[in-house]
């Protein structure tokens, strides 16, 4: 385990207020990891799959994705599906964030491969508290690196 390795937190949420609240409460929870924000599903897919002109993920870095289900262009469930179908990206921990607690939606996301499913409380204080708890979780979880060159042998 490499305790000094920094996990980059990816936040994919089209609601600016929710995204700011998430970032602010992760910091309040003592998490000072870099946070990258995406406001639609296509943007986060382009980042992860190294497509398009925008920013792309770095090889051999650790990422954790906080993914809203309801987003424009590509919804969170489809983003999750594409990530979990990729041989390397499927290692990426994905925590679904949504305002719905529909058991069918929860089951579908777990079946596809999400790591956790967190319902965003409508109440500000409850939402802030759940994000602080999430910050503690992120600080404790071991996140694998993602490498686009799985054929490479370490140290060779």
PyMOL commands that set and color helices and strands:
alter all, ss='L'
color gray80, all
select helices_A, chain A and resi 16-28+41-48+76-85+89-91+103-112+124-140
alter helices_A, ss='H'
color red, helices_A
select strands_A, chain A and resi 7-12+35-38+61-68+93-98+116-119+145-146
alter strands_A, ss='S'
color yellow, strands_A
deselect
rebuild
show_as cartoon
